[in-house]
Amino acid sequence: MTAIDLDGAVAVVTGGAGGIGEQLAARLGGEGARVAVVDLHEGPAQQVASRIPGAIGLACDVGDASSVASMVASVEAQLGPIDVYCSNAGVATGPGLGDDASWEAAWRVHAMAHVYAARAVLPGMAERGRGAMVVTASAAGLLMMMQSAPYTVTKHASVAIAEWLAVNYGDSGISLHCLCPQGVRTPMVTGGDGASQAELNASGQIIEPSVVADEVLAALRDGRFLVLPHPQVHDYEQAKVADRDRWLAGMRRLLSRVGGSRGSGT
């Protein structure tokens, strides 16, 4: 995949009003990109945009196809054709097997949002022969978040969608990237329950969103698909693939230490 020049590029960051998205927007702006900060509510998006020269803030429900299409049209009308799309919005989900509302919300934001974004921006990028799309998944999409089935399953979907897009669009001048961090110091992580916190703490270091943004920018420069701000995730995934039964047994031991969800809970 080909690296993209960010100076003068038009970039969209969903979930941009805080956490990883806010830092991504700031870093892209610092590289000379014209940034659209997108979030569910316009006010917080505009607040972040006001701190980035030339940026705009827009509201969008990323789990709704018409809302995404409208947002993309607005960005292109104000800033020009989109060169970089960071499909970054995420949602916290309920513990255990979750209820139907948790599954629906997780599916809309962690799966369909990437599909709607791809439909809206990748054909144009392919026609122009340049562009980049970053799908924010999670280490849970490669491994597991034991406390939440909806989160784990839909983050696996995020990874699969990013891989499918890389195969189908990677020879069209478009670079595809899949971001898979573990614990990041955001409200979604720090506001979790005790068992979720224990699982994250046992899994590795909680890092700052700015570190994640730096890793994404490096991947954009290098044209690298998988973005692992926690390098140990690579080793964990290798262990999983090498001996899945052993890995599952290890996860059960970890679950017994940290407590929390069981398969029959909600």
MIVO-76000 format. One record per residue: residue number from 1; x, y, z of N, C-alpha, C in turn. Coordinates in steps of 0.2 Angstrom, whole numbers, plus 5000, padded with zeros to 4 digits. Layout:
% MIVO-76000
<NUM; <X; Y; Z>; <X; Y; Z>; <X; Y; Z>>
...
END
This chain:
% MIVO-76000
<1; <5004; 4994; 5000>; <5000; 5000; 5000>; <5004; 5006; 5000>>
<2; <5002; 5012; 4997>; <5006; 5018; 4996>; <5004; 5023; 5002>>
<3; <5010; 5025; 5005>; <5009; 5031; 5010>; <5006; 5037; 5007>>
<4; <5003; 5041; 5011>; <4999; 5047; 5008>; <5003; 5053; 5011>>
<5; <5003; 5058; 5007>; <5006; 5065; 5009>; <5000; 5068; 5013>>
<6; <5001; 5070; 5019>; <4996; 5073; 5023>; <4996; 5081; 5022>>
<7; <5001; 5084; 5020>; <5001; 5091; 5019>; <4996; 5093; 5014>>
<8; <4991; 5097; 5016>; <4986; 5099; 5012>; <4980; 5094; 5011>>
<9; <4981; 5088; 5013>; <4976; 5083; 5013>; <4969; 5085; 5017>>
<10; <4964; 5082; 5014>; <4957; 5083; 5018>; <4956; 5077; 5022>>
<11; <4955; 5077; 5029>; <4955; 5072; 5033>; <4948; 5072; 5037>>
<12; <4945; 5067; 5038>; <4939; 5066; 5043>; <4941; 5061; 5048>>
<13; <4939; 5063; 5054>; <4940; 5059; 5060>; <4934; 5059; 5064>>
<14; <4931; 5053; 5064>; <4925; 5052; 5068>; <4926; 5050; 5075>>
<15; <4922; 5051; 5080>; <4923; 5051; 5087>; <4929; 5056; 5088>>
<16; <4928; 5061; 5085>; <4934; 5066; 5086>; <4934; 5071; 5091>>
<17; <4928; 5071; 5096>; <4927; 5076; 5101>; <4931; 5074; 5107>>
<18; <4935; 5068; 5107>; <4938; 5066; 5113>; <4943; 5060; 5112>>
<19; <4947; 5059; 5117>; <4951; 5052; 5117>; <4955; 5052; 5111>>
<20; <4956; 5046; 5108>; <4960; 5045; 5102>; <4958; 5049; 5096>>
<21; <4952; 5050; 5095>; <4950; 5054; 5090>; <4952; 5061; 5090>>
<22; <4952; 5064; 5096>; <4954; 5071; 5097>; <4961; 5072; 5095>>
<23; <4965; 5067; 5098>; <4972; 5067; 5097>; <4974; 5066; 5089>>
<24; <4970; 5062; 5086>; <4971; 5060; 5079>; <4970; 5067; 5075>>
<25; <4965; 5070; 5076>; <4963; 5076; 5073>; <4968; 5082; 5074>>
<26; <4971; 5082; 5080>; <4976; 5087; 5081>; <4983; 5085; 5078>>
<27; <4984; 5079; 5078>; <4991; 5077; 5074>; <4990; 5078; 5067>>
<28; <4984; 5076; 5064>; <4983; 5077; 5057>; <4984; 5084; 5055>>
<29; <4980; 5089; 5059>; <4981; 5096; 5058>; <4988; 5098; 5058>>
<30; <4992; 5096; 5063>; <4999; 5098; 5064>; <5003; 5096; 5058>>
<31; <5001; 5091; 5054>; <5004; 5089; 5048>; <5002; 5092; 5042>>
<32; <4998; 5097; 5043>; <4995; 5101; 5037>; <4989; 5099; 5034>>
<33; <4986; 5094; 5037>; <4979; 5092; 5034>; <4974; 5097; 5036>>
<34; <4969; 5097; 5032>; <4962; 5101; 5033>; <4958; 5096; 5036>>
<35; <4956; 5097; 5042>; <4953; 5092; 5046>; <4945; 5093; 5048>>
<36; <4941; 5088; 5047>; <4934; 5088; 5049>; <4934; 5084; 5055>>
<37; <4932; 5087; 5061>; <4931; 5084; 5067>; <4924; 5082; 5067>>
<38; <4922; 5075; 5068>; <4916; 5073; 5068>; <4914; 5069; 5074>>
<39; <4908; 5071; 5077>; <4906; 5067; 5083>; <4898; 5067; 5083>>
<40; <4895; 5063; 5087>; <4888; 5062; 5087>; <4885; 5069; 5088>>
<41; <4888; 5074; 5092>; <4885; 5080; 5094>; <4890; 5086; 5091>>
<42; <4887; 5091; 5088>; <4890; 5096; 5084>; <4895; 5100; 5089>>
<43; <4892; 5102; 5095>; <4895; 5106; 5099>; <4902; 5104; 5101>>
<44; <4903; 5098; 5104>; <4910; 5095; 5106>; <4914; 5095; 5100>>
<45; <4912; 5093; 5094>; <4916; 5093; 5088>; <4918; 5099; 5086>>
<46; <4914; 5104; 5087>; <4916; 5111; 5085>; <4921; 5114; 5090>>
<47; <4921; 5112; 5096>; <4926; 5114; 5101>; <4933; 5112; 5100>>
<48; <4933; 5105; 5098>; <4939; 5102; 5096>; <4942; 5106; 5090>>
<49; <4938; 5107; 5085>; <4940; 5110; 5079>; <4942; 5117; 5080>>
<50; <4940; 5120; 5084>; <4942; 5127; 5086>; <4949; 5128; 5088>>
<51; <4952; 5122; 5090>; <4959; 5122; 5092>; <4964; 5120; 5087>>
<52; <4961; 5118; 5081>; <4965; 5116; 5075>; <4964; 5121; 5069>>
<53; <4969; 5124; 5067>; <4969; 5129; 5062>; <4965; 5126; 5056>>
<54; <4960; 5129; 5053>; <4957; 5127; 5047>; <4952; 5122; 5048>>
<55; <4951; 5119; 5054>; <4947; 5113; 5055>; <4939; 5115; 5055>>
<56; <4935; 5110; 5054>; <4928; 5111; 5055>; <4925; 5106; 5059>>
<57; <4920; 5107; 5063>; <4916; 5102; 5067>; <4909; 5100; 5064>>
<58; <4908; 5094; 5064>; <4901; 5092; 5061>; <4899; 5086; 5066>>
<59; <4892; 5086; 5066>; <4888; 5081; 5069>; <4887; 5075; 5064>>
<60; <4887; 5069; 5067>; <4885; 5063; 5062>; <4884; 5057; 5067>>
<61; <4879; 5053; 5065>; <4878; 5047; 5068>; <4881; 5042; 5063>>
<62; <4887; 5039; 5065>; <4891; 5035; 5061>; <4887; 5028; 5059>>
<63; <4882; 5026; 5064>; <4879; 5020; 5063>; <4873; 5021; 5058>>
<64; <4872; 5027; 5055>; <4866; 5028; 5050>; <4869; 5030; 5044>>
<65; <4867; 5026; 5039>; <4870; 5027; 5032>; <4869; 5034; 5029>>
<66; <4863; 5036; 5030>; <4861; 5043; 5027>; <4865; 5049; 5031>>
<67; <4866; 5048; 5037>; <4869; 5053; 5041>; <4877; 5053; 5039>>
<68; <4880; 5047; 5038>; <4887; 5047; 5035>; <4887; 5050; 5028>>
<69; <4883; 5048; 5024>; <4883; 5051; 5017>; <4882; 5059; 5017>>
<70; <4878; 5061; 5021>; <4877; 5068; 5022>; <4883; 5072; 5025>>
<71; <4886; 5069; 5030>; <4892; 5072; 5033>; <4898; 5072; 5027>>
<72; <4899; 5067; 5024>; <4904; 5066; 5019>; <4902; 5072; 5013>>
<73; <4896; 5073; 5011>; <4895; 5078; 5006>; <4896; 5085; 5009>>
<74; <4895; 5086; 5015>; <4896; 5092; 5018>; <4904; 5094; 5019>>
<75; <4908; 5089; 5021>; <4915; 5089; 5021>; <4918; 5091; 5014>>
<76; <4915; 5087; 5009>; <4918; 5089; 5002>; <4916; 5095; 5000>>
<77; <4910; 5098; 5002>; <4908; 5104; 4999>; <4912; 5110; 5003>>
<78; <4914; 5109; 5009>; <4918; 5114; 5013>; <4925; 5114; 5012>>
<79; <4928; 5107; 5011>; <4935; 5107; 5011>; <4938; 5104; 5005>>
<80; <4934; 5100; 5001>; <4936; 5096; 4995>; <4936; 5089; 4996>>
<81; <4938; 5085; 4991>; <4938; 5078; 4991>; <4942; 5075; 4997>>
<82; <4939; 5070; 5000>; <4942; 5067; 5006>; <4948; 5063; 5004>>
<83; <4954; 5064; 5008>; <4960; 5060; 5006>; <4961; 5055; 5012>>
<84; <4959; 5056; 5018>; <4960; 5052; 5024>; <4954; 5052; 5028>>
<85; <4952; 5046; 5029>; <4945; 5045; 5033>; <4947; 5040; 5039>>
<86; <4947; 5043; 5045>; <4948; 5039; 5051>; <4941; 5037; 5054>>
<87; <4939; 5031; 5053>; <4933; 5028; 5056>; <4934; 5026; 5063>>
<88; <4934; 5031; 5067>; <4937; 5030; 5074>; <4931; 5029; 5080>>
<89; <4925; 5031; 5078>; <4920; 5031; 5084>; <4919; 5024; 5087>>
<90; <4918; 5024; 5093>; <4917; 5018; 5097>; <4912; 5019; 5102>>
<91; <4909; 5013; 5105>; <4904; 5013; 5110>; <4905; 5008; 5115>>
<92; <4904; 5010; 5121>; <4905; 5005; 5127>; <4899; 5001; 5127>>
<93; <4900; 4994; 5128>; <4894; 4989; 5128>; <4893; 4986; 5135>>
<94; <4888; 4983; 5136>; <4886; 4980; 5142>; <4890; 4974; 5144>>
<95; <4891; 4971; 5150>; <4895; 4966; 5152>; <4892; 4959; 5150>>
<96; <4896; 4954; 5150>; <4893; 4947; 5149>; <4891; 4946; 5142>>
<97; <4885; 4943; 5141>; <4883; 4942; 5134>; <4879; 4948; 5132>>
<98; <4877; 4953; 5136>; <4874; 4959; 5134>; <4867; 4958; 5133>>
<99; <4863; 4963; 5132>; <4856; 4963; 5130>; <4856; 4965; 5123>>
<100; <4850; 4965; 5120>; <4849; 4966; 5113>; <4851; 4973; 5111>>
<101; <4850; 4978; 5115>; <4852; 4985; 5114>; <4859; 4986; 5113>>
<102; <4863; 4982; 5118>; <4870; 4982; 5117>; <4873; 4980; 5111>>
<103; <4870; 4974; 5109>; <4872; 4971; 5102>; <4871; 4976; 5097>>
<104; <4865; 4979; 5097>; <4863; 4983; 5091>; <4868; 4989; 5091>>
<105; <4869; 4992; 5096>; <4873; 4998; 5096>; <4880; 4996; 5094>>
<106; <4883; 4991; 5097>; <4890; 4989; 5095>; <4890; 4987; 5088>>
<107; <4885; 4984; 5085>; <4886; 4982; 5078>; <4885; 4988; 5074>>
<108; <4881; 4993; 5075>; <4880; 4999; 5071>; <4887; 5003; 5071>>
<109; <4890; 5004; 5077>; <4896; 5008; 5078>; <4902; 5005; 5076>>
<110; <4903; 4998; 5078>; <4909; 4995; 5077>; <4910; 4991; 5070>>
<111; <4904; 4990; 5067>; <4904; 4986; 5060>; <4901; 4991; 5055>>
<112; <4895; 4992; 5055>; <4891; 4996; 5050>; <4894; 5003; 5048>>
<113; <4897; 5006; 5054>; <4900; 5013; 5053>; <4905; 5012; 5048>>
<114; <4909; 5007; 5048>; <4915; 5006; 5043>; <4913; 5005; 5036>>
<115; <4907; 5001; 5036>; <4904; 4999; 5029>; <4902; 5006; 5026>>
<116; <4898; 5009; 5030>; <4895; 5016; 5027>; <4900; 5021; 5025>>
<117; <4905; 5021; 5029>; <4911; 5026; 5027>; <4914; 5023; 5021>>
<118; <4916; 5017; 5020>; <4919; 5014; 5014>; <4915; 5015; 5008>>
<119; <4908; 5014; 5009>; <4904; 5015; 5003>; <4904; 5023; 5001>>
<120; <4905; 5027; 5006>; <4904; 5034; 5004>; <4911; 5037; 5002>>
<121; <4917; 5035; 5004>; <4923; 5038; 5002>; <4928; 5034; 4998>>
<122; <4927; 5027; 4998>; <4932; 5023; 4994>; <4932; 5024; 4987>>
<123; <4926; 5023; 4984>; <4925; 5024; 4977>; <4928; 5030; 4974>>
<124; <4927; 5036; 4977>; <4931; 5042; 4975>; <4938; 5042; 4976>>
<125; <4941; 5039; 4981>; <4948; 5039; 4982>; <4951; 5034; 4977>>
<126; <4947; 5029; 4975>; <4950; 5024; 4970>; <4950; 5028; 4963>>
<127; <4945; 5032; 4962>; <4945; 5035; 4955>; <4950; 5040; 4955>>
<128; <4952; 5043; 4960>; <4957; 5048; 4960>; <4964; 5045; 4961>>
<129; <4964; 5038; 4963>; <4970; 5035; 4964>; <4974; 5036; 4970>>
<130; <4971; 5039; 4975>; <4975; 5040; 4981>; <4970; 5041; 4987>>
<131; <4972; 5040; 4993>; <4968; 5040; 4999>; <4970; 5035; 5004>>
<132; <4967; 5036; 5010>; <4969; 5032; 5016>; <4963; 5031; 5020>>
<133; <4962; 5025; 5023>; <4956; 5024; 5028>; <4959; 5020; 5034>>
<134; <4958; 5023; 5040>; <4960; 5020; 5046>; <4953; 5018; 5049>>
<135; <4953; 5011; 5051>; <4948; 5008; 5055>; <4950; 5007; 5062>>
<136; <4947; 5010; 5066>; <4949; 5009; 5073>; <4945; 5003; 5076>>
<137; <4949; 4997; 5077>; <4946; 4991; 5080>; <4949; 4991; 5087>>
<138; <4952; 4986; 5089>; <4954; 4985; 5096>; <4959; 4979; 5096>>
<139; <4963; 4978; 5101>; <4966; 4972; 5103>; <4961; 4967; 5104>>
<140; <4955; 4969; 5106>; <4950; 4964; 5107>; <4947; 4961; 5101>>
<141; <4948; 4964; 5095>; <4947; 4961; 5089>; <4952; 4956; 5086>>
<142; <4957; 4956; 5089>; <4962; 4951; 5088>; <4962; 4945; 5093>>
<143; <4961; 4947; 5099>; <4961; 4943; 5105>; <4954; 4942; 5108>>
<144; <4953; 4946; 5113>; <4946; 4946; 5117>; <4946; 4951; 5122>>
<145; <4940; 4953; 5124>; <4938; 4957; 5130>; <4933; 4953; 5133>>
<146; <4936; 4949; 5139>; <4932; 4944; 5142>; <4926; 4947; 5145>>
<147; <4926; 4953; 5147>; <4920; 4956; 5151>; <4914; 4957; 5146>>
<148; <4915; 4957; 5140>; <4909; 4959; 5135>; <4909; 4956; 5129>>
<149; <4904; 4951; 5128>; <4904; 4948; 5121>; <4902; 4953; 5115>>
<150; <4897; 4958; 5116>; <4896; 4962; 5111>; <4902; 4966; 5109>>
<151; <4906; 4968; 5113>; <4912; 4972; 5111>; <4917; 4968; 5108>>
<152; <4919; 4962; 5110>; <4923; 4957; 5107>; <4921; 4955; 5100>>
<153; <4915; 4953; 5099>; <4913; 4951; 5093>; <4913; 4956; 5088>>
<154; <4910; 4962; 5089>; <4910; 4967; 5084>; <4917; 4970; 5083>>
<155; <4921; 4970; 5088>; <4928; 4972; 5086>; <4932; 4967; 5082>>
<156; <4930; 4961; 5082>; <4932; 4956; 5077>; <4930; 4958; 5070>>
<157; <4923; 4960; 5070>; <4921; 4962; 5064>; <4924; 4968; 5061>>
<158; <4926; 4973; 5065>; <4930; 4979; 5063>; <4937; 4976; 5059>>
<159; <4940; 4972; 5062>; <4946; 4969; 5059>; <4945; 4966; 5053>>
<160; <4940; 4962; 5053>; <4938; 4958; 5046>; <4936; 4963; 5041>>
<161; <4932; 4968; 5042>; <4930; 4973; 5037>; <4937; 4977; 5035>>
<162; <4941; 4979; 5039>; <4947; 4982; 5037>; <4951; 4977; 5033>>
<163; <4952; 4971; 5034>; <4956; 4966; 5030>; <4953; 4966; 5023>>
<164; <4946; 4965; 5023>; <4942; 4964; 5017>; <4944; 4970; 5012>>
<165; <4943; 4976; 5015>; <4944; 4983; 5012>; <4952; 4983; 5009>>
<166; <4956; 4981; 5013>; <4963; 4981; 5011>; <4964; 4976; 5005>>
<167; <4961; 4971; 5005>; <4962; 4966; 4999>; <4959; 4969; 4993>>
<168; <4953; 4972; 4994>; <4949; 4974; 4988>; <4951; 4981; 4985>>
<169; <4954; 4985; 4990>; <4956; 4992; 4988>; <4963; 4994; 4988>>
<170; <4967; 4989; 4991>; <4974; 4990; 4992>; <4978; 4991; 4986>>
<171; <4976; 4989; 4980>; <4979; 4990; 4973>; <4976; 4996; 4970>>
<172; <4972; 5000; 4973>; <4969; 5006; 4970>; <4972; 5013; 4972>>
<173; <4978; 5012; 4975>; <4981; 5019; 4977>; <4979; 5021; 4984>>
<174; <4975; 5016; 4987>; <4972; 5018; 4994>; <4976; 5013; 4999>>
<175; <4978; 5017; 5004>; <4981; 5013; 5010>; <4976; 5012; 5015>>
<176; <4975; 5006; 5017>; <4970; 5004; 5023>; <4974; 5002; 5029>>
<177; <4972; 5004; 5035>; <4975; 5003; 5041>; <4970; 5001; 5046>>
<178; <4972; 4996; 5051>; <4968; 4994; 5056>; <4971; 4995; 5063>>
<179; <4968; 4999; 5067>; <4971; 5001; 5073>; <4968; 4997; 5079>>
<180; <4973; 4993; 5082>; <4971; 4988; 5087>; <4975; 4990; 5094>>
<181; <4973; 4995; 5098>; <4976; 4996; 5104>; <4973; 4992; 5110>>
<182; <4977; 4991; 5115>; <4974; 4988; 5121>; <4971; 4994; 5125>>
<183; <4973; 4995; 5132>; <4971; 5000; 5136>; <4973; 5007; 5134>>
<184; <4969; 5012; 5133>; <4970; 5019; 5132>; <4967; 5023; 5137>>
<185; <4970; 5028; 5139>; <4967; 5032; 5144>; <4962; 5037; 5141>>
<186; <4956; 5034; 5140>; <4950; 5038; 5138>; <4944; 5037; 5143>>
<187; <4939; 5041; 5142>; <4933; 5040; 5147>; <4930; 5033; 5146>>
<188; <4930; 5030; 5140>; <4927; 5023; 5139>; <4931; 5018; 5143>>
<189; <4937; 5019; 5144>; <4942; 5014; 5147>; <4941; 5016; 5155>>
<190; <4943; 5022; 5157>; <4944; 5024; 5164>; <4937; 5024; 5167>>
<191; <4931; 5024; 5163>; <4925; 5024; 5167>; <4922; 5017; 5167>>
<192; <4926; 5012; 5166>; <4923; 5005; 5166>; <4922; 5003; 5173>>
<193; <4919; 4997; 5173>; <4918; 4994; 5180>; <4924; 4991; 5182>>
<194; <4924; 4988; 5189>; <4930; 4986; 5192>; <4933; 4980; 5188>>
<195; <4929; 4975; 5186>; <4932; 4969; 5183>; <4935; 4971; 5176>>
<196; <4932; 4976; 5172>; <4935; 4978; 5166>; <4942; 4981; 5167>>
<197; <4942; 4985; 5172>; <4948; 4989; 5174>; <4954; 4983; 5176>>
<198; <4952; 4978; 5180>; <4956; 4973; 5182>; <4959; 4969; 5176>>
<199; <4955; 4968; 5171>; <4957; 4964; 5165>; <4962; 4969; 5161>>
<200; <4960; 4975; 5160>; <4965; 4979; 5156>; <4971; 4980; 5160>>
<201; <4971; 4981; 5166>; <4977; 4982; 5170>; <4982; 4975; 5170>>
<202; <4978; 4970; 5169>; <4982; 4963; 5169>; <4985; 4962; 5162>>
<203; <4982; 4966; 5157>; <4984; 4964; 5150>; <4990; 4968; 5148>>
<204; <4991; 4974; 5151>; <4997; 4978; 5149>; <4996; 4985; 5151>>
<205; <5000; 4990; 5149>; <5001; 4997; 5151>; <4995; 5000; 5148>>
<206; <4992; 5005; 5152>; <4987; 5010; 5149>; <4991; 5016; 5147>>
<207; <4990; 5017; 5140>; <4994; 5022; 5137>; <4989; 5028; 5135>>
<208; <4993; 5034; 5134>; <4989; 5040; 5132>; <4987; 5040; 5125>>
<209; <4981; 5043; 5124>; <4979; 5044; 5117>; <4984; 5047; 5112>>
<210; <4988; 5051; 5114>; <4993; 5055; 5110>; <4998; 5049; 5107>>
<211; <4999; 5044; 5111>; <5004; 5039; 5109>; <5001; 5035; 5103>>
<212; <4994; 5034; 5104>; <4991; 5030; 5099>; <4991; 5034; 5092>>
<213; <4989; 5041; 5093>; <4989; 5045; 5087>; <4996; 5045; 5084>>
<214; <5001; 5045; 5088>; <5008; 5045; 5084>; <5009; 5039; 5081>>
<215; <5007; 5033; 5083>; <5007; 5027; 5080>; <5003; 5026; 5073>>
<216; <4997; 5029; 5073>; <4993; 5030; 5067>; <4997; 5034; 5062>>
<217; <5000; 5040; 5064>; <5003; 5044; 5059>; <5009; 5040; 5056>>
<218; <5013; 5036; 5060>; <5018; 5032; 5058>; <5016; 5027; 5053>>
<219; <5010; 5024; 5054>; <5008; 5019; 5050>; <5005; 5022; 5043>>
<220; <5002; 5028; 5043>; <5001; 5032; 5037>; <5007; 5033; 5033>>
<221; <5012; 5035; 5036>; <5018; 5037; 5033>; <5021; 5031; 5030>>
<222; <5021; 5025; 5033>; <5024; 5019; 5031>; <5020; 5015; 5026>>
<223; <5013; 5016; 5026>; <5009; 5012; 5022>; <5008; 5005; 5025>>
<224; <5008; 5005; 5032>; <5007; 4999; 5036>; <5000; 4997; 5038>>
<225; <4998; 4991; 5037>; <4991; 4990; 5038>; <4989; 4989; 5046>>
<226; <4993; 4985; 5049>; <4991; 4984; 5057>; <4995; 4989; 5061>>
<227; <4991; 4992; 5065>; <4994; 4997; 5070>; <4993; 4995; 5077>>
<228; <4999; 4993; 5080>; <4998; 4990; 5087>; <5002; 4995; 5092>>
<229; <4999; 5000; 5095>; <5002; 5004; 5100>; <5005; 5000; 5105>>
<230; <5002; 4994; 5107>; <5005; 4990; 5112>; <5008; 4984; 5108>>
<231; <5015; 4984; 5107>; <5018; 4979; 5103>; <5017; 4972; 5105>>
<232; <5016; 4971; 5112>; <5015; 4964; 5115>; <5009; 4961; 5112>>
<233; <5004; 4965; 5109>; <4998; 4961; 5106>; <5000; 4957; 5100>>
<234; <5005; 4958; 5097>; <5008; 4954; 5092>; <5010; 4947; 5094>>
<235; <5013; 4947; 5100>; <5015; 4941; 5103>; <5009; 4937; 5106>>
<236; <5004; 4941; 5109>; <4998; 4937; 5111>; <4994; 4934; 5105>>
<237; <4994; 4937; 5100>; <4990; 4935; 5094>; <4994; 4928; 5091>>
<238; <5001; 4929; 5091>; <5005; 4923; 5089>; <5003; 4917; 5093>>
<239; <5003; 4918; 5100>; <5002; 4913; 5105>; <4995; 4910; 5104>>
<240; <4990; 4914; 5102>; <4983; 4912; 5101>; <4983; 4907; 5095>>
<241; <4986; 4909; 5089>; <4986; 4905; 5083>; <4990; 4899; 5084>>
<242; <4995; 4899; 5088>; <5000; 4893; 5088>; <4996; 4888; 5092>>
<243; <4993; 4889; 5097>; <4989; 4884; 5101>; <4983; 4887; 5104>>
<244; <4978; 4887; 5101>; <4971; 4890; 5103>; <4969; 4887; 5109>>
<245; <4969; 4881; 5110>; <4967; 4878; 5117>; <4971; 4880; 5123>>
<246; <4977; 4880; 5122>; <4981; 4883; 5127>; <4980; 4890; 5129>>
<247; <4979; 4894; 5123>; <4977; 4901; 5124>; <4970; 4902; 5128>>
<248; <4965; 4898; 5126>; <4959; 4899; 5129>; <4959; 4897; 5136>>
<249; <4963; 4892; 5138>; <4964; 4890; 5145>; <4968; 4895; 5149>>
<250; <4972; 4899; 5146>; <4976; 4904; 5149>; <4971; 4910; 5150>>
<251; <4966; 4911; 5146>; <4961; 4916; 5146>; <4956; 4915; 5152>>
<252; <4955; 4908; 5153>; <4950; 4906; 5158>; <4954; 4907; 5165>>
<253; <4960; 4906; 5165>; <4964; 4907; 5171>; <4964; 4915; 5173>>
<254; <4965; 4919; 5168>; <4965; 4926; 5169>; <4958; 4929; 5171>>
<255; <4953; 4926; 5168>; <4946; 4928; 5170>; <4945; 4926; 5178>>
<256; <4947; 4920; 5180>; <4946; 4918; 5187>; <4950; 4923; 5192>>
<257; <4956; 4926; 5189>; <4959; 4931; 5193>; <4956; 4937; 5194>>
<258; <4954; 4940; 5188>; <4951; 4947; 5188>; <4943; 4947; 5190>>
<259; <4940; 4941; 5189>; <4933; 4941; 5191>; <4929; 4944; 5185>>
<260; <4922; 4945; 5186>; <4918; 4948; 5181>; <4914; 4944; 5178>>
<261; <4913; 4945; 5171>; <4908; 4942; 5167>; <4909; 4934; 5167>>
<262; <4903; 4931; 5166>; <4902; 4924; 5164>; <4898; 4924; 5158>>
<263; <4898; 4918; 5155>; <4894; 4918; 5148>; <4887; 4918; 5150>>
<264; <4884; 4916; 5156>; <4877; 4917; 5157>; <4874; 4923; 5159>>
<265; <4879; 4928; 5160>; <4877; 4935; 5163>; <4875; 4939; 5158>>
<266; <4872; 4945; 5160>; <4871; 4951; 5156>; <4873; 4957; 5159>>
END
